[in-house]
Amino acid sequence: MPALTIKNIPDDLYKELKHVAEQHHRSINSEVIVCLKRSLFPTKISPKDRLKDIQSLRSQISANSITADQINEAINEGRP
């Protein structure tokens, strides 16, 4: 199996990668492979399944939970 060496990884990127690997109980190497696979071979969702997911999420959100007055207040907040 081929090997890959990555040089000059920014400290913050390495720390985040290490943190995520620990959360998933993986080595850093395994986490990098998972990240690359997700990026290069994304899971394709059919339009029908995507629509079903959207409808499910919408059903969890209450309609008109924000009024026009609240929107205007947020827009004007902090303005002189």
Biopython code that builds the backbone (N, CA, C, O; Angstrom):
import numpy as np
from Bio.PDB.StructureBuilder import StructureBuilder

atoms = [
    (1, "MET", "N", (0.854, -1.178, 0.000)),
    (1, "MET", "CA", (0.000, 0.000, 0.000)),
    (1, "MET", "C", (0.895, 1.235, 0.000)),
    (1, "MET", "O", (1.876, 1.283, 0.742)),
    (2, "PRO", "N", (0.577, 2.224, -0.811)),
    (2, "PRO", "CA", (1.401, 3.440, -0.868)),
    (2, "PRO", "C", (1.384, 4.207, 0.458)),
    (2, "PRO", "O", (0.441, 4.101, 1.242)),
    (3, "ALA", "N", (2.424, 4.962, 0.683)),
    (3, "ALA", "CA", (2.532, 5.820, 1.865)),
    (3, "ALA", "C", (2.569, 7.271, 1.410)),
    (3, "ALA", "O", (2.982, 7.574, 0.291)),
    (4, "LEU", "N", (2.135, 8.157, 2.284)),
    (4, "LEU", "CA", (2.078, 9.578, 1.980)),
    (4, "LEU", "C", (2.634, 10.353, 3.167)),
    (4, "LEU", "O", (2.254, 10.099, 4.310)),
    (5, "THR", "N", (3.517, 11.283, 2.903)),
    (5, "THR", "CA", (4.053, 12.150, 3.943)),
    (5, "THR", "C", (3.534, 13.556, 3.696)),
    (5, "THR", "O", (3.611, 14.068, 2.579)),
    (6, "ILE", "N", (3.008, 14.172, 4.737)),
    (6, "ILE", "CA", (2.503, 15.547, 4.622)),
    (6, "ILE", "C", (3.395, 16.429, 5.484)),
    (6, "ILE", "O", (3.589, 16.171, 6.672)),
    (7, "LYS", "N", (3.929, 17.464, 4.869)),
    (7, "LYS", "CA", (4.847, 18.357, 5.578)),
    (7, "LYS", "C", (4.199, 19.710, 5.807)),
    (7, "LYS", "O", (3.246, 20.091, 5.128)),
    (8, "ASN", "N", (4.742, 20.425, 6.782)),
    (8, "ASN", "CA", (4.362, 21.812, 7.076)),
    (8, "ASN", "C", (2.882, 21.973, 7.397)),
    (8, "ASN", "O", (2.238, 22.907, 6.919)),
    (9, "ILE", "N", (2.346, 21.073, 8.199)),
    (9, "ILE", "CA", (0.952, 21.179, 8.635)),
    (9, "ILE", "C", (0.874, 22.292, 9.675)),
    (9, "ILE", "O", (1.621, 22.270, 10.653)),
    (10, "PRO", "N", (-0.015, 23.263, 9.483)),
    (10, "PRO", "CA", (-0.162, 24.325, 10.483)),
    (10, "PRO", "C", (-0.555, 23.729, 11.845)),
    (10, "PRO", "O", (-1.306, 22.756, 11.917)),
    (11, "ASP", "N", (-0.039, 24.327, 12.905)),
    (11, "ASP", "CA", (-0.282, 23.824, 14.252)),
    (11, "ASP", "C", (-1.763, 23.692, 14.572)),
    (11, "ASP", "O", (-2.192, 22.684, 15.133)),
    (12, "ASP", "N", (-2.550, 24.713, 14.214)),
    (12, "ASP", "CA", (-3.974, 24.663, 14.548)),
    (12, "ASP", "C", (-4.683, 23.537, 13.800)),
    (12, "ASP", "O", (-5.590, 22.912, 14.351)),
    (13, "LEU", "N", (-4.292, 23.270, 12.570)),
    (13, "LEU", "CA", (-4.881, 22.182, 11.801)),
    (13, "LEU", "C", (-4.524, 20.836, 12.421)),
    (13, "LEU", "O", (-5.375, 19.955, 12.534)),
    (14, "TYR", "N", (-3.275, 20.681, 12.817)),
    (14, "TYR", "CA", (-2.841, 19.433, 13.440)),
    (14, "TYR", "C", (-3.576, 19.197, 14.767)),
    (14, "TYR", "O", (-4.026, 18.085, 15.046)),
    (15, "LYS", "N", (-3.692, 20.245, 15.573)),
    (15, "LYS", "CA", (-4.385, 20.109, 16.863)),
    (15, "LYS", "C", (-5.843, 19.702, 16.656)),
    (15, "LYS", "O", (-6.358, 18.850, 17.380)),
    (16, "GLU", "N", (-6.503, 20.304, 15.678)),
    (16, "GLU", "CA", (-7.900, 19.971, 15.409)),
    (16, "GLU", "C", (-8.017, 18.541, 14.890)),
    (16, "GLU", "O", (-8.917, 17.806, 15.296)),
    (17, "LEU", "N", (-7.130, 18.152, 14.010)),
    (17, "LEU", "CA", (-7.127, 16.788, 13.488)),
    (17, "LEU", "C", (-6.918, 15.780, 14.615)),
    (17, "LEU", "O", (-7.594, 14.753, 14.675)),
    (18, "LYS", "N", (-5.991, 16.079, 15.491)),
    (18, "LYS", "CA", (-5.727, 15.195, 16.634)),
    (18, "LYS", "C", (-6.944, 15.115, 17.541)),
    (18, "LYS", "O", (-7.300, 14.035, 18.011)),
    (19, "HIS", "N", (-7.578, 16.243, 17.789)),
    (19, "HIS", "CA", (-8.772, 16.286, 18.641)),
    (19, "HIS", "C", (-9.909, 15.451, 18.037)),
    (19, "HIS", "O", (-10.545, 14.661, 18.736)),
    (20, "VAL", "N", (-10.158, 15.632, 16.740)),
    (20, "VAL", "CA", (-11.226, 14.893, 16.070)),
    (20, "VAL", "C", (-10.907, 13.397, 16.048)),
    (20, "VAL", "O", (-11.801, 12.572, 16.238)),
    (21, "ALA", "N", (-9.654, 13.047, 15.821)),
    (21, "ALA", "CA", (-9.255, 11.634, 15.825)),
    (21, "ALA", "C", (-9.520, 11.007, 17.192)),
    (21, "ALA", "O", (-9.995, 9.874, 17.276)),
    (22, "GLU", "N", (-9.216, 11.738, 18.256)),
    (22, "GLU", "CA", (-9.472, 11.234, 19.600)),
    (22, "GLU", "C", (-10.968, 11.040, 19.846)),
    (22, "GLU", "O", (-11.374, 10.053, 20.460)),
    (23, "GLN", "N", (-11.784, 11.977, 19.370)),
    (23, "GLN", "CA", (-13.236, 11.854, 19.540)),
    (23, "GLN", "C", (-13.785, 10.620, 18.831)),
    (23, "GLN", "O", (-14.734, 9.995, 19.304)),
    (24, "HIS", "N", (-13.186, 10.275, 17.700)),
    (24, "HIS", "CA", (-13.651, 9.127, 16.924)),
    (24, "HIS", "C", (-12.893, 7.840, 17.281)),
    (24, "HIS", "O", (-13.098, 6.801, 16.654)),
    (25, "HIS", "N", (-12.026, 7.918, 18.282)),
    (25, "HIS", "CA", (-11.218, 6.772, 18.714)),
    (25, "HIS", "C", (-10.411, 6.198, 17.550)),
    (25, "HIS", "O", (-10.376, 4.988, 17.328)),
    (26, "ARG", "N", (-9.763, 7.107, 16.814)),
    (26, "ARG", "CA", (-8.934, 6.725, 15.681)),
    (26, "ARG", "C", (-7.540, 7.301, 15.855)),
    (26, "ARG", "O", (-7.324, 8.243, 16.617)),
    (27, "SER", "N", (-6.602, 6.712, 15.131)),
    (27, "SER", "CA", (-5.274, 7.313, 15.052)),
    (27, "SER", "C", (-5.375, 8.524, 14.130)),
    (27, "SER", "O", (-6.347, 8.663, 13.387)),
    (28, "ILE", "N", (-4.387, 9.388, 14.176)),
    (28, "ILE", "CA", (-4.376, 10.546, 13.285)),
    (28, "ILE", "C", (-4.327, 10.072, 11.832)),
    (28, "ILE", "O", (-4.998, 10.635, 10.967)),
    (29, "ASN", "N", (-3.535, 9.040, 11.573)),
    (29, "ASN", "CA", (-3.448, 8.499, 10.212)),
    (29, "ASN", "C", (-4.822, 8.027, 9.723)),
    (29, "ASN", "O", (-5.220, 8.337, 8.601)),
    (30, "SER", "N", (-5.536, 7.289, 10.552)),
    (30, "SER", "CA", (-6.863, 6.796, 10.167)),
    (30, "SER", "C", (-7.835, 7.947, 9.951)),
    (30, "SER", "O", (-8.661, 7.902, 9.040)),
    (31, "GLU", "N", (-7.742, 8.961, 10.773)),
    (31, "GLU", "CA", (-8.632, 10.115, 10.630)),
    (31, "GLU", "C", (-8.357, 10.851, 9.326)),
    (31, "GLU", "O", (-9.292, 11.299, 8.663)),
    (32, "VAL", "N", (-7.096, 10.980, 8.952)),
    (32, "VAL", "CA", (-6.743, 11.618, 7.687)),
    (32, "VAL", "C", (-7.327, 10.824, 6.520)),
    (32, "VAL", "O", (-7.857, 11.408, 5.576)),
    (33, "ILE", "N", (-7.232, 9.503, 6.581)),
    (33, "ILE", "CA", (-7.785, 8.669, 5.511)),
    (33, "ILE", "C", (-9.287, 8.851, 5.411)),
    (33, "ILE", "O", (-9.818, 8.969, 4.306)),
    (34, "VAL", "N", (-9.984, 8.876, 6.538)),
    (34, "VAL", "CA", (-11.435, 9.086, 6.536)),
    (34, "VAL", "C", (-11.768, 10.453, 5.941)),
    (34, "VAL", "O", (-12.684, 10.568, 5.127)),
    (35, "CYS", "N", (-11.036, 11.479, 6.340)),
    (35, "CYS", "CA", (-11.282, 12.833, 5.813)),
    (35, "CYS", "C", (-11.056, 12.879, 4.302)),
    (35, "CYS", "O", (-11.843, 13.482, 3.573)),
    (36, "LEU", "N", (-10.001, 12.256, 3.843)),
    (36, "LEU", "CA", (-9.732, 12.235, 2.401)),
    (36, "LEU", "C", (-10.817, 11.487, 1.639)),
    (36, "LEU", "O", (-11.262, 11.937, 0.584)),
    (37, "LYS", "N", (-11.244, 10.347, 2.171)),
    (37, "LYS", "CA", (-12.313, 9.581, 1.510)),
    (37, "LYS", "C", (-13.596, 10.396, 1.425)),
    (37, "LYS", "O", (-14.258, 10.420, 0.387)),
    (38, "ARG", "N", (-13.943, 11.064, 2.524)),
    (38, "ARG", "CA", (-15.172, 11.879, 2.521)),
    (38, "ARG", "C", (-15.079, 13.018, 1.511)),
    (38, "ARG", "O", (-16.061, 13.367, 0.854)),
    (39, "SER", "N", (-13.907, 13.578, 1.401)),
    (39, "SER", "CA", (-13.718, 14.702, 0.490)),
    (39, "SER", "C", (-13.675, 14.256, -0.974)),
    (39, "SER", "O", (-14.265, 14.899, -1.843)),
    (40, "LEU", "N", (-12.987, 13.175, -1.233)),
    (40, "LEU", "CA", (-12.789, 12.733, -2.615)),
    (40, "LEU", "C", (-13.915, 11.842, -3.141)),
    (40, "LEU", "O", (-14.170, 11.801, -4.344)),
    (41, "PHE", "N", (-14.582, 11.133, -2.240)),
    (41, "PHE", "CA", (-15.660, 10.232, -2.627)),
    (41, "PHE", "C", (-16.908, 10.506, -1.792)),
    (41, "PHE", "O", (-17.322, 9.659, -1.000)),
    (42, "PRO", "N", (-17.508, 11.676, -1.962)),
    (42, "PRO", "CA", (-18.664, 12.019, -1.127)),
    (42, "PRO", "C", (-19.841, 11.078, -1.397)),
    (42, "PRO", "O", (-20.020, 10.580, -2.508)),
    (43, "THR", "N", (-20.622, 10.853, -0.367)),
    (43, "THR", "CA", (-21.819, 10.033, -0.489)),
    (43, "THR", "C", (-22.856, 10.798, -1.284)),
    (43, "THR", "O", (-23.172, 11.946, -0.972)),
    (44, "LYS", "N", (-23.379, 10.159, -2.307)),
    (44, "LYS", "CA", (-24.384, 10.813, -3.133)),
    (44, "LYS", "C", (-25.766, 10.453, -2.609)),
    (44, "LYS", "O", (-26.068, 9.285, -2.363)),
    (45, "ILE", "N", (-26.602, 11.477, -2.440)),
    (45, "ILE", "CA", (-27.959, 11.303, -1.933)),
    (45, "ILE", "C", (-28.909, 11.595, -3.087)),
    (45, "ILE", "O", (-28.760, 12.588, -3.800)),
    (46, "SER", "N", (-29.875, 10.724, -3.252)),
    (46, "SER", "CA", (-30.843, 10.933, -4.326)),
    (46, "SER", "C", (-31.693, 12.160, -4.012)),
    (46, "SER", "O", (-31.898, 12.486, -2.843)),
    (47, "PRO", "N", (-32.188, 12.840, -5.037)),
    (47, "PRO", "CA", (-33.059, 13.998, -4.798)),
    (47, "PRO", "C", (-34.269, 13.641, -3.930)),
    (47, "PRO", "O", (-34.696, 14.443, -3.100)),
    (48, "LYS", "N", (-34.810, 12.459, -4.118)),
    (48, "LYS", "CA", (-35.967, 12.016, -3.329)),
    (48, "LYS", "C", (-35.608, 11.913, -1.841)),
    (48, "LYS", "O", (-36.367, 12.370, -0.986)),
    (49, "ASP", "N", (-34.450, 11.314, -1.533)),
    (49, "ASP", "CA", (-34.012, 11.193, -0.136)),
    (49, "ASP", "C", (-33.663, 12.551, 0.452)),
    (49, "ASP", "O", (-33.955, 12.814, 1.619)),
    (50, "ARG", "N", (-33.040, 13.418, -0.344)),
    (50, "ARG", "CA", (-32.711, 14.760, 0.136)),
    (50, "ARG", "C", (-33.983, 15.526, 0.486)),
    (50, "ARG", "O", (-34.051, 16.199, 1.514)),
    (51, "LEU", "N", (-34.996, 15.416, -0.384)),
    (51, "LEU", "CA", (-36.270, 16.092, -0.130)),
    (51, "LEU", "C", (-36.916, 15.558, 1.138)),
    (51, "LEU", "O", (-37.482, 16.326, 1.916)),
    (52, "LYS", "N", (-36.839, 14.256, 1.352)),
    (52, "LYS", "CA", (-37.408, 13.663, 2.560)),
    (52, "LYS", "C", (-36.709, 14.209, 3.804)),
    (52, "LYS", "O", (-37.364, 14.507, 4.803)),
    (53, "ASP", "N", (-35.371, 14.341, 3.747)),
    (53, "ASP", "CA", (-34.610, 14.905, 4.871)),
    (53, "ASP", "C", (-34.994, 16.355, 5.134)),
    (53, "ASP", "O", (-35.138, 16.770, 6.284)),
    (54, "ILE", "N", (-35.158, 17.119, 4.064)),
    (54, "ILE", "CA", (-35.540, 18.535, 4.202)),
    (54, "ILE", "C", (-36.920, 18.653, 4.831)),
    (54, "ILE", "O", (-37.136, 19.473, 5.723)),
    (55, "GLN", "N", (-37.849, 17.834, 4.365)),
    (55, "GLN", "CA", (-39.209, 17.880, 4.916)),
    (55, "GLN", "C", (-39.219, 17.479, 6.387)),
    (55, "GLN", "O", (-39.974, 18.036, 7.184)),
    (56, "SER", "N", (-38.389, 16.524, 6.738)),
    (56, "SER", "CA", (-38.291, 16.113, 8.137)),
    (56, "SER", "C", (-37.756, 17.248, 9.002)),
    (56, "SER", "O", (-38.267, 17.493, 10.095)),
    (57, "LEU", "N", (-36.731, 17.939, 8.516)),
    (57, "LEU", "CA", (-36.182, 19.070, 9.266)),
    (57, "LEU", "C", (-37.196, 20.200, 9.385)),
    (57, "LEU", "O", (-37.335, 20.809, 10.446)),
    (58, "ARG", "N", (-37.904, 20.478, 8.294)),
    (58, "ARG", "CA", (-38.903, 21.545, 8.327)),
    (58, "ARG", "C", (-40.004, 21.257, 9.329)),
    (58, "ARG", "O", (-40.525, 22.176, 9.960)),
    (59, "SER", "N", (-40.361, 19.995, 9.480)),
    (59, "SER", "CA", (-41.432, 19.643, 10.421)),
    (59, "SER", "C", (-41.020, 19.900, 11.869)),
    (59, "SER", "O", (-41.872, 20.017, 12.750)),
    (60, "GLN", "N", (-39.726, 19.987, 12.109)),
    (60, "GLN", "CA", (-39.221, 20.233, 13.461)),
    (60, "GLN", "C", (-39.123, 21.718, 13.791)),
    (60, "GLN", "O", (-38.892, 22.087, 14.943)),
    (61, "ILE", "N", (-39.299, 22.563, 12.792)),
    (61, "ILE", "CA", (-39.178, 24.008, 12.981)),
    (61, "ILE", "C", (-40.567, 24.605, 13.059)),
    (61, "ILE", "O", (-41.416, 24.335, 12.209)),
    (62, "SER", "N", (-40.799, 25.415, 14.079)),
    (62, "SER", "CA", (-42.107, 26.056, 14.188)),
    (62, "SER", "C", (-42.184, 27.215, 13.203)),
    (62, "SER", "O", (-41.253, 28.012, 13.081)),
    (63, "ALA", "N", (-43.293, 27.291, 12.514)),
    (63, "ALA", "CA", (-43.488, 28.337, 11.507)),
    (63, "ALA", "C", (-43.670, 29.694, 12.172)),
    (63, "ALA", "O", (-44.230, 29.797, 13.263)),
    (64, "ASN", "N", (-43.191, 30.724, 11.498)),
    (64, "ASN", "CA", (-43.350, 32.105, 11.963)),
    (64, "ASN", "C", (-42.868, 32.301, 13.398)),
    (64, "ASN", "O", (-43.512, 32.994, 14.185)),
    (65, "SER", "N", (-41.759, 31.703, 13.725)),
    (65, "SER", "CA", (-41.245, 31.858, 15.082)),
    (65, "SER", "C", (-40.570, 33.214, 15.279)),
    (65, "SER", "O", (-40.302, 33.615, 16.411)),
    (66, "ILE", "N", (-40.294, 33.918, 14.185)),
    (66, "ILE", "CA", (-39.702, 35.253, 14.272)),
    (66, "ILE", "C", (-40.639, 36.227, 13.569)),
    (66, "ILE", "O", (-41.068, 36.000, 12.438)),
    (67, "THR", "N", (-40.941, 37.308, 14.263)),
    (67, "THR", "CA", (-41.856, 38.297, 13.691)),
    (67, "THR", "C", (-41.071, 39.337, 12.888)),
    (67, "THR", "O", (-39.854, 39.463, 13.022)),
    (68, "ALA", "N", (-41.786, 40.061, 12.067)),
    (68, "ALA", "CA", (-41.167, 41.134, 11.290)),
    (68, "ALA", "C", (-40.563, 42.190, 12.215)),
    (68, "ALA", "O", (-39.501, 42.740, 11.926)),
    (69, "ASP", "N", (-41.242, 42.469, 13.322)),
    (69, "ASP", "CA", (-40.708, 43.441, 14.284)),
    (69, "ASP", "C", (-39.377, 42.970, 14.864)),
    (69, "ASP", "O", (-38.459, 43.770, 15.043)),
    (70, "GLN", "N", (-39.270, 41.679, 15.155)),
    (70, "GLN", "CA", (-38.023, 41.154, 15.692)),
    (70, "GLN", "C", (-36.901, 41.248, 14.654)),
    (70, "GLN", "O", (-35.755, 41.530, 15.005)),
    (71, "ILE", "N", (-37.218, 41.020, 13.409)),
    (71, "ILE", "CA", (-36.220, 41.139, 12.339)),
    (71, "ILE", "C", (-35.747, 42.576, 12.225)),
    (71, "ILE", "O", (-34.545, 42.832, 12.148)),
    (72, "ASN", "N", (-36.687, 43.518, 12.214)),
    (72, "ASN", "CA", (-36.319, 44.931, 12.130)),
    (72, "ASN", "C", (-35.508, 45.370, 13.337)),
    (72, "ASN", "O", (-34.562, 46.147, 13.205)),
    (73, "GLU", "N", (-35.873, 44.880, 14.501)),
    (73, "GLU", "CA", (-35.134, 45.217, 15.722)),
    (73, "GLU", "C", (-33.691, 44.702, 15.624)),
    (73, "GLU", "O", (-32.753, 45.400, 16.009)),
    (74, "ALA", "N", (-33.522, 43.487, 15.111)),
    (74, "ALA", "CA", (-32.180, 42.922, 14.967)),
    (74, "ALA", "C", (-31.361, 43.713, 13.941)),
    (74, "ALA", "O", (-30.164, 43.930, 14.129)),
    (75, "ILE", "N", (-32.013, 44.140, 12.860)),
    (75, "ILE", "CA", (-31.325, 44.930, 11.831)),
    (75, "ILE", "C", (-30.865, 46.255, 12.392)),
    (75, "ILE", "O", (-29.749, 46.700, 12.125)),
    (76, "ASN", "N", (-31.720, 46.879, 13.162)),
    (76, "ASN", "CA", (-31.435, 48.227, 13.678)),
    (76, "ASN", "C", (-30.589, 48.222, 14.957)),
    (76, "ASN", "O", (-30.129, 49.279, 15.389)),
    (77, "GLU", "N", (-30.384, 47.086, 15.550)),
    (77, "GLU", "CA", (-29.641, 47.004, 16.802)),
    (77, "GLU", "C", (-28.220, 47.533, 16.605)),
    (77, "GLU", "O", (-27.506, 47.107, 15.698)),
    (78, "GLY", "N", (-27.840, 48.432, 17.436)),
    (78, "GLY", "CA", (-26.490, 48.980, 17.390)),
    (78, "GLY", "C", (-26.305, 50.115, 16.386)),
    (78, "GLY", "O", (-25.218, 50.683, 16.280)),
    (79, "ARG", "N", (-27.347, 50.438, 15.664)),
    (79, "ARG", "CA", (-27.228, 51.553, 14.711)),
    (79, "ARG", "C", (-27.548, 52.862, 15.429)),
    (79, "ARG", "O", (-28.405, 52.892, 16.312)),
    (80, "PRO", "N", (-26.866, 53.937, 15.055)),
    (80, "PRO", "CA", (-27.105, 55.233, 15.719)),
    (80, "PRO", "C", (-28.443, 55.840, 15.312)),
    (80, "PRO", "O", (-28.796, 56.924, 15.778)),
]
sb = StructureBuilder()
sb.init_structure("model")
sb.init_model(0)
sb.init_chain("A")
sb.init_seg("    ")
for serial, (resi, resn, name, xyz) in enumerate(atoms, 1):
    if name == "N":
        sb.init_residue(resn, " ", resi, " ")
    sb.init_atom(name, np.array(xyz, "f"), 0.0, 1.0, " ", f" {name:<3s}", serial, name[0])
structure = sb.get_structure()
